[in-house]
């Protein structure tokens, strides 16, 4: 079987792409902003805060957890979520290195 398209790129390129994909939906950005604002784990319903249906919120939480930006602990029948500080810091380092790239001062551009 042939290579998947992601296998032809470096792990760093795939990581940056995954981060960009997660940030590509405003609901996920809103969830992250809310978690930072409350600065603690949230066990309650994000439906009222974000304004989307519970299954939709759950899907966005799943994507944020899959990439490691949030972590969750099961408490009774609910899952409490918070920012994974170590992974958040690693993500910032990766994105900063990528975004800090600059072009040299040359007029050889089209």
Phi and psi in radians as a Rosetta constraint file:
Dihedral C 1 N 2 CA 2 C 2 CIRCULARHARMONIC -1.331 0.35
Dihedral N 2 CA 2 C 2 N 3 CIRCULARHARMONIC 3.026 0.35
Dihedral C 2 N 3 CA 3 C 3 CIRCULARHARMONIC -1.227 0.35
Dihedral N 3 CA 3 C 3 N 4 CIRCULARHARMONIC 2.532 0.35
Dihedral C 3 N 4 CA 4 C 4 CIRCULARHARMONIC -1.370 0.35
Dihedral N 4 CA 4 C 4 N 5 CIRCULARHARMONIC 2.758 0.35
Dihedral C 4 N 5 CA 5 C 5 CIRCULARHARMONIC -1.024 0.35
Dihedral N 5 CA 5 C 5 N 6 CIRCULARHARMONIC -0.618 0.35
Dihedral C 5 N 6 CA 6 C 6 CIRCULARHARMONIC -1.212 0.35
Dihedral N 6 CA 6 C 6 N 7 CIRCULARHARMONIC -0.391 0.35
Dihedral C 6 N 7 CA 7 C 7 CIRCULARHARMONIC -1.283 0.35
Dihedral N 7 CA 7 C 7 N 8 CIRCULARHARMONIC -0.269 0.35
Dihedral C 7 N 8 CA 8 C 8 CIRCULARHARMONIC -1.501 0.35
Dihedral N 8 CA 8 C 8 N 9 CIRCULARHARMONIC -0.081 0.35
Dihedral C 8 N 9 CA 9 C 9 CIRCULARHARMONIC -1.879 0.35
Dihedral N 9 CA 9 C 9 N 10 CIRCULARHARMONIC 2.798 0.35
Dihedral C 9 N 10 CA 10 C 10 CIRCULARHARMONIC -1.228 0.35
Dihedral N 10 CA 10 C 10 N 11 CIRCULARHARMONIC 2.861 0.35
Dihedral C 10 N 11 CA 11 C 11 CIRCULARHARMONIC -1.123 0.35
Dihedral N 11 CA 11 C 11 N 12 CIRCULARHARMONIC -0.603 0.35
Dihedral C 11 N 12 CA 12 C 12 CIRCULARHARMONIC -1.148 0.35
Dihedral N 12 CA 12 C 12 N 13 CIRCULARHARMONIC -0.754 0.35
Dihedral C 12 N 13 CA 13 C 13 CIRCULARHARMONIC -1.095 0.35
Dihedral N 13 CA 13 C 13 N 14 CIRCULARHARMONIC -0.723 0.35
Dihedral C 13 N 14 CA 14 C 14 CIRCULARHARMONIC -1.157 0.35
Dihedral N 14 CA 14 C 14 N 15 CIRCULARHARMONIC -0.666 0.35
Dihedral C 14 N 15 CA 15 C 15 CIRCULARHARMONIC -1.139 0.35
Dihedral N 15 CA 15 C 15 N 16 CIRCULARHARMONIC -0.817 0.35
Dihedral C 15 N 16 CA 16 C 16 CIRCULARHARMONIC -1.067 0.35
Dihedral N 16 CA 16 C 16 N 17 CIRCULARHARMONIC -0.718 0.35
Dihedral C 16 N 17 CA 17 C 17 CIRCULARHARMONIC -1.097 0.35
Dihedral N 17 CA 17 C 17 N 18 CIRCULARHARMONIC -0.740 0.35
Dihedral C 17 N 18 CA 18 C 18 CIRCULARHARMONIC -1.119 0.35
Dihedral N 18 CA 18 C 18 N 19 CIRCULARHARMONIC -0.718 0.35
Dihedral C 18 N 19 CA 19 C 19 CIRCULARHARMONIC -1.102 0.35
Dihedral N 19 CA 19 C 19 N 20 CIRCULARHARMONIC -0.811 0.35
Dihedral C 19 N 20 CA 20 C 20 CIRCULARHARMONIC -1.062 0.35
Dihedral N 20 CA 20 C 20 N 21 CIRCULARHARMONIC -0.673 0.35
Dihedral C 20 N 21 CA 21 C 21 CIRCULARHARMONIC -1.102 0.35
Dihedral N 21 CA 21 C 21 N 22 CIRCULARHARMONIC -0.757 0.35
Dihedral C 21 N 22 CA 22 C 22 CIRCULARHARMONIC -1.139 0.35
Dihedral N 22 CA 22 C 22 N 23 CIRCULARHARMONIC -0.715 0.35
Dihedral C 22 N 23 CA 23 C 23 CIRCULARHARMONIC -1.311 0.35
Dihedral N 23 CA 23 C 23 N 24 CIRCULARHARMONIC -0.138 0.35
Dihedral C 23 N 24 CA 24 C 24 CIRCULARHARMONIC -1.319 0.35
Dihedral N 24 CA 24 C 24 N 25 CIRCULARHARMONIC -0.040 0.35
Dihedral C 24 N 25 CA 25 C 25 CIRCULARHARMONIC -2.102 0.35
Dihedral N 25 CA 25 C 25 N 26 CIRCULARHARMONIC 2.215 0.35
Dihedral C 25 N 26 CA 26 C 26 CIRCULARHARMONIC -1.085 0.35
Dihedral N 26 CA 26 C 26 N 27 CIRCULARHARMONIC -0.457 0.35
Dihedral C 26 N 27 CA 27 C 27 CIRCULARHARMONIC -1.143 0.35
Dihedral N 27 CA 27 C 27 N 28 CIRCULARHARMONIC -0.680 0.35
Dihedral C 27 N 28 CA 28 C 28 CIRCULARHARMONIC -1.196 0.35
Dihedral N 28 CA 28 C 28 N 29 CIRCULARHARMONIC -0.667 0.35
Dihedral C 28 N 29 CA 29 C 29 CIRCULARHARMONIC -1.105 0.35
Dihedral N 29 CA 29 C 29 N 30 CIRCULARHARMONIC -0.748 0.35
Dihedral C 29 N 30 CA 30 C 30 CIRCULARHARMONIC -1.102 0.35
Dihedral N 30 CA 30 C 30 N 31 CIRCULARHARMONIC -0.716 0.35
Dihedral C 30 N 31 CA 31 C 31 CIRCULARHARMONIC -1.083 0.35
Dihedral N 31 CA 31 C 31 N 32 CIRCULARHARMONIC -0.824 0.35
Dihedral C 31 N 32 CA 32 C 32 CIRCULARHARMONIC -1.080 0.35
Dihedral N 32 CA 32 C 32 N 33 CIRCULARHARMONIC -0.769 0.35
Dihedral C 32 N 33 CA 33 C 33 CIRCULARHARMONIC -1.065 0.35
Dihedral N 33 CA 33 C 33 N 34 CIRCULARHARMONIC -0.697 0.35
Dihedral C 33 N 34 CA 34 C 34 CIRCULARHARMONIC -1.139 0.35
Dihedral N 34 CA 34 C 34 N 35 CIRCULARHARMONIC -0.740 0.35
Dihedral C 34 N 35 CA 35 C 35 CIRCULARHARMONIC -1.102 0.35
Dihedral N 35 CA 35 C 35 N 36 CIRCULARHARMONIC -0.658 0.35
Dihedral C 35 N 36 CA 36 C 36 CIRCULARHARMONIC -1.198 0.35
Dihedral N 36 CA 36 C 36 N 37 CIRCULARHARMONIC -0.687 0.35
Dihedral C 36 N 37 CA 37 C 37 CIRCULARHARMONIC -1.100 0.35
Dihedral N 37 CA 37 C 37 N 38 CIRCULARHARMONIC -0.760 0.35
Dihedral C 37 N 38 CA 38 C 38 CIRCULARHARMONIC -1.413 0.35
Dihedral N 38 CA 38 C 38 N 39 CIRCULARHARMONIC -0.322 0.35
Dihedral C 38 N 39 CA 39 C 39 CIRCULARHARMONIC 0.899 0.35
Dihedral N 39 CA 39 C 39 N 40 CIRCULARHARMONIC 0.681 0.35
Dihedral C 39 N 40 CA 40 C 40 CIRCULARHARMONIC -2.832 0.35
Dihedral N 40 CA 40 C 40 N 41 CIRCULARHARMONIC 3.100 0.35
Dihedral C 40 N 41 CA 41 C 41 CIRCULARHARMONIC -1.282 0.35
Dihedral N 41 CA 41 C 41 N 42 CIRCULARHARMONIC 2.563 0.35
Dihedral C 41 N 42 CA 42 C 42 CIRCULARHARMONIC -2.001 0.35
Dihedral N 42 CA 42 C 42 N 43 CIRCULARHARMONIC 2.165 0.35
Dihedral C 42 N 43 CA 43 C 43 CIRCULARHARMONIC -1.878 0.35
Dihedral N 43 CA 43 C 43 N 44 CIRCULARHARMONIC -0.253 0.35
Dihedral C 43 N 44 CA 44 C 44 CIRCULARHARMONIC -1.413 0.35
Dihedral N 44 CA 44 C 44 N 45 CIRCULARHARMONIC -3.037 0.35
Dihedral C 44 N 45 CA 45 C 45 CIRCULARHARMONIC -1.401 0.35
Dihedral N 45 CA 45 C 45 N 46 CIRCULARHARMONIC 2.235 0.35
Dihedral C 45 N 46 CA 46 C 46 CIRCULARHARMONIC -1.535 0.35
Dihedral N 46 CA 46 C 46 N 47 CIRCULARHARMONIC -0.063 0.35
Dihedral C 46 N 47 CA 47 C 47 CIRCULARHARMONIC -1.026 0.35
Dihedral N 47 CA 47 C 47 N 48 CIRCULARHARMONIC -0.840 0.35
Dihedral C 47 N 48 CA 48 C 48 CIRCULARHARMONIC -1.164 0.35
Dihedral N 48 CA 48 C 48 N 49 CIRCULARHARMONIC -0.655 0.35
Dihedral C 48 N 49 CA 49 C 49 CIRCULARHARMONIC -1.222 0.35
Dihedral N 49 CA 49 C 49 N 50 CIRCULARHARMONIC -0.771 0.35
Dihedral C 49 N 50 CA 50 C 50 CIRCULARHARMONIC -1.609 0.35
Dihedral N 50 CA 50 C 50 N 51 CIRCULARHARMONIC -0.586 0.35
Dihedral C 50 N 51 CA 51 C 51 CIRCULARHARMONIC 1.547 0.35
Dihedral N 51 CA 51 C 51 N 52 CIRCULARHARMONIC 0.371 0.35
Dihedral C 51 N 52 CA 52 C 52 CIRCULARHARMONIC -2.060 0.35
Dihedral N 52 CA 52 C 52 N 53 CIRCULARHARMONIC 2.870 0.35
Dihedral C 52 N 53 CA 53 C 53 CIRCULARHARMONIC -1.172 0.35
Dihedral N 53 CA 53 C 53 N 54 CIRCULARHARMONIC 2.663 0.35
Dihedral C 53 N 54 CA 54 C 54 CIRCULARHARMONIC -0.964 0.35
Dihedral N 54 CA 54 C 54 N 55 CIRCULARHARMONIC -0.782 0.35
Dihedral C 54 N 55 CA 55 C 55 CIRCULARHARMONIC -1.081 0.35
Dihedral N 55 CA 55 C 55 N 56 CIRCULARHARMONIC -0.597 0.35
Dihedral C 55 N 56 CA 56 C 56 CIRCULARHARMONIC -1.198 0.35
Dihedral N 56 CA 56 C 56 N 57 CIRCULARHARMONIC -0.781 0.35
Dihedral C 56 N 57 CA 57 C 57 CIRCULARHARMONIC -1.037 0.35
Dihedral N 57 CA 57 C 57 N 58 CIRCULARHARMONIC -0.770 0.35
Dihedral C 57 N 58 CA 58 C 58 CIRCULARHARMONIC -1.059 0.35
Dihedral N 58 CA 58 C 58 N 59 CIRCULARHARMONIC -0.694 0.35
Dihedral C 58 N 59 CA 59 C 59 CIRCULARHARMONIC -1.141 0.35
Dihedral N 59 CA 59 C 59 N 60 CIRCULARHARMONIC -0.722 0.35
Dihedral C 59 N 60 CA 60 C 60 CIRCULARHARMONIC -1.171 0.35
Dihedral N 60 CA 60 C 60 N 61 CIRCULARHARMONIC -0.692 0.35
Dihedral C 60 N 61 CA 61 C 61 CIRCULARHARMONIC -1.084 0.35
Dihedral N 61 CA 61 C 61 N 62 CIRCULARHARMONIC -0.693 0.35
Dihedral C 61 N 62 CA 62 C 62 CIRCULARHARMONIC -1.052 0.35
Dihedral N 62 CA 62 C 62 N 63 CIRCULARHARMONIC -0.766 0.35
Dihedral C 62 N 63 CA 63 C 63 CIRCULARHARMONIC -1.153 0.35
Dihedral N 63 CA 63 C 63 N 64 CIRCULARHARMONIC -0.712 0.35
Dihedral C 63 N 64 CA 64 C 64 CIRCULARHARMONIC -1.146 0.35
Dihedral N 64 CA 64 C 64 N 65 CIRCULARHARMONIC -0.654 0.35
Dihedral C 64 N 65 CA 65 C 65 CIRCULARHARMONIC -1.257 0.35
Dihedral N 65 CA 65 C 65 N 66 CIRCULARHARMONIC -0.667 0.35
Dihedral C 65 N 66 CA 66 C 66 CIRCULARHARMONIC -1.040 0.35
Dihedral N 66 CA 66 C 66 N 67 CIRCULARHARMONIC -0.690 0.35
Dihedral C 66 N 67 CA 67 C 67 CIRCULARHARMONIC -1.448 0.35
Dihedral N 67 CA 67 C 67 N 68 CIRCULARHARMONIC -0.202 0.35
Dihedral C 67 N 68 CA 68 C 68 CIRCULARHARMONIC 1.620 0.35
Dihedral N 68 CA 68 C 68 N 69 CIRCULARHARMONIC 0.155 0.35
Dihedral C 68 N 69 CA 69 C 69 CIRCULARHARMONIC -1.346 0.35
Dihedral N 69 CA 69 C 69 N 70 CIRCULARHARMONIC -0.418 0.35
Dihedral C 69 N 70 CA 70 C 70 CIRCULARHARMONIC -2.226 0.35
Dihedral N 70 CA 70 C 70 N 71 CIRCULARHARMONIC 2.816 0.35
Dihedral C 70 N 71 CA 71 C 71 CIRCULARHARMONIC -2.308 0.35
Dihedral N 71 CA 71 C 71 N 72 CIRCULARHARMONIC 2.737 0.35
Dihedral C 71 N 72 CA 72 C 72 CIRCULARHARMONIC -2.364 0.35
Dihedral N 72 CA 72 C 72 N 73 CIRCULARHARMONIC 2.524 0.35
Dihedral C 72 N 73 CA 73 C 73 CIRCULARHARMONIC -2.144 0.35
Dihedral N 73 CA 73 C 73 N 74 CIRCULARHARMONIC 2.388 0.35
Dihedral C 73 N 74 CA 74 C 74 CIRCULARHARMONIC -1.443 0.35
Dihedral N 74 CA 74 C 74 N 75 CIRCULARHARMONIC 2.188 0.35
Dihedral C 74 N 75 CA 75 C 75 CIRCULARHARMONIC -2.222 0.35
Dihedral N 75 CA 75 C 75 N 76 CIRCULARHARMONIC 1.815 0.35
Dihedral C 75 N 76 CA 76 C 76 CIRCULARHARMONIC 1.136 0.35
Dihedral N 76 CA 76 C 76 N 77 CIRCULARHARMONIC -2.120 0.35
Dihedral C 76 N 77 CA 77 C 77 CIRCULARHARMONIC -1.714 0.35
Dihedral N 77 CA 77 C 77 N 78 CIRCULARHARMONIC 0.028 0.35
Dihedral C 77 N 78 CA 78 C 78 CIRCULARHARMONIC -2.084 0.35
Dihedral N 78 CA 78 C 78 N 79 CIRCULARHARMONIC 2.857 0.35
Dihedral C 78 N 79 CA 79 C 79 CIRCULARHARMONIC -1.979 0.35
Dihedral N 79 CA 79 C 79 N 80 CIRCULARHARMONIC 2.250 0.35
Dihedral C 79 N 80 CA 80 C 80 CIRCULARHARMONIC -1.680 0.35
Dihedral N 80 CA 80 C 80 N 81 CIRCULARHARMONIC 2.324 0.35
Dihedral C 80 N 81 CA 81 C 81 CIRCULARHARMONIC -2.034 0.35
Dihedral N 81 CA 81 C 81 N 82 CIRCULARHARMONIC 2.575 0.35
Dihedral C 81 N 82 CA 82 C 82 CIRCULARHARMONIC -2.658 0.35
Dihedral N 82 CA 82 C 82 N 83 CIRCULARHARMONIC 2.920 0.35
Dihedral C 82 N 83 CA 83 C 83 CIRCULARHARMONIC -1.189 0.35
Dihedral N 83 CA 83 C 83 N 84 CIRCULARHARMONIC 2.355 0.35
Dihedral C 83 N 84 CA 84 C 84 CIRCULARHARMONIC -1.501 0.35
Dihedral N 84 CA 84 C 84 N 85 CIRCULARHARMONIC 1.736 0.35
Dihedral C 84 N 85 CA 85 C 85 CIRCULARHARMONIC -1.056 0.35
Dihedral N 85 CA 85 C 85 N 86 CIRCULARHARMONIC -0.681 0.35
Dihedral C 85 N 86 CA 86 C 86 CIRCULARHARMONIC -1.170 0.35
Dihedral N 86 CA 86 C 86 N 87 CIRCULARHARMONIC -0.818 0.35
Dihedral C 86 N 87 CA 87 C 87 CIRCULARHARMONIC -1.169 0.35
Dihedral N 87 CA 87 C 87 N 88 CIRCULARHARMONIC -0.608 0.35
Dihedral C 87 N 88 CA 88 C 88 CIRCULARHARMONIC -1.086 0.35
Dihedral N 88 CA 88 C 88 N 89 CIRCULARHARMONIC -0.769 0.35
Dihedral C 88 N 89 CA 89 C 89 CIRCULARHARMONIC -1.102 0.35
Dihedral N 89 CA 89 C 89 N 90 CIRCULARHARMONIC -0.745 0.35
Dihedral C 89 N 90 CA 90 C 90 CIRCULARHARMONIC -1.108 0.35
Dihedral N 90 CA 90 C 90 N 91 CIRCULARHARMONIC -0.695 0.35
Dihedral C 90 N 91 CA 91 C 91 CIRCULARHARMONIC -1.108 0.35
Dihedral N 91 CA 91 C 91 N 92 CIRCULARHARMONIC -0.738 0.35
Dihedral C 91 N 92 CA 92 C 92 CIRCULARHARMONIC -1.091 0.35
Dihedral N 92 CA 92 C 92 N 93 CIRCULARHARMONIC -0.707 0.35
Dihedral C 92 N 93 CA 93 C 93 CIRCULARHARMONIC -1.088 0.35
Dihedral N 93 CA 93 C 93 N 94 CIRCULARHARMONIC -0.796 0.35
Dihedral C 93 N 94 CA 94 C 94 CIRCULARHARMONIC -1.084 0.35
Dihedral N 94 CA 94 C 94 N 95 CIRCULARHARMONIC -0.840 0.35
Dihedral C 94 N 95 CA 95 C 95 CIRCULARHARMONIC -1.209 0.35
Dihedral N 95 CA 95 C 95 N 96 CIRCULARHARMONIC -0.642 0.35
Dihedral C 95 N 96 CA 96 C 96 CIRCULARHARMONIC -1.100 0.35
Dihedral N 96 CA 96 C 96 N 97 CIRCULARHARMONIC -0.771 0.35
Dihedral C 96 N 97 CA 97 C 97 CIRCULARHARMONIC -1.063 0.35
Dihedral N 97 CA 97 C 97 N 98 CIRCULARHARMONIC -0.698 0.35
Dihedral C 97 N 98 CA 98 C 98 CIRCULARHARMONIC -1.201 0.35
Dihedral N 98 CA 98 C 98 N 99 CIRCULARHARMONIC -0.810 0.35
Dihedral C 98 N 99 CA 99 C 99 CIRCULARHARMONIC -1.332 0.35
Dihedral N 99 CA 99 C 99 N 100 CIRCULARHARMONIC -0.322 0.35
Dihedral C 99 N 100 CA 100 C 100 CIRCULARHARMONIC -1.454 0.35
Dihedral N 100 CA 100 C 100 N 101 CIRCULARHARMONIC 0.022 0.35
Dihedral C 100 N 101 CA 101 C 101 CIRCULARHARMONIC -1.176 0.35
Dihedral N 101 CA 101 C 101 N 102 CIRCULARHARMONIC 2.385 0.35
Dihedral C 101 N 102 CA 102 C 102 CIRCULARHARMONIC -2.276 0.35
Dihedral N 102 CA 102 C 102 N 103 CIRCULARHARMONIC 2.679 0.35
Dihedral C 102 N 103 CA 103 C 103 CIRCULARHARMONIC -1.477 0.35
Dihedral N 103 CA 103 C 103 N 104 CIRCULARHARMONIC 2.550 0.35
Dihedral C 103 N 104 CA 104 C 104 CIRCULARHARMONIC -1.226 0.35
Dihedral N 104 CA 104 C 104 N 105 CIRCULARHARMONIC 2.699 0.35
Dihedral C 104 N 105 CA 105 C 105 CIRCULARHARMONIC -1.268 0.35
Dihedral N 105 CA 105 C 105 N 106 CIRCULARHARMONIC 1.681 0.35
Dihedral C 105 N 106 CA 106 C 106 CIRCULARHARMONIC -2.541 0.35
Dihedral N 106 CA 106 C 106 N 107 CIRCULARHARMONIC 2.641 0.35
Dihedral C 106 N 107 CA 107 C 107 CIRCULARHARMONIC -1.745 0.35
Dihedral N 107 CA 107 C 107 N 108 CIRCULARHARMONIC 0.445 0.35
Dihedral C 107 N 108 CA 108 C 108 CIRCULARHARMONIC -1.580 0.35
Dihedral N 108 CA 108 C 108 N 109 CIRCULARHARMONIC 0.306 0.35
Dihedral C 108 N 109 CA 109 C 109 CIRCULARHARMONIC -1.590 0.35
Dihedral N 109 CA 109 C 109 N 110 CIRCULARHARMONIC 2.662 0.35
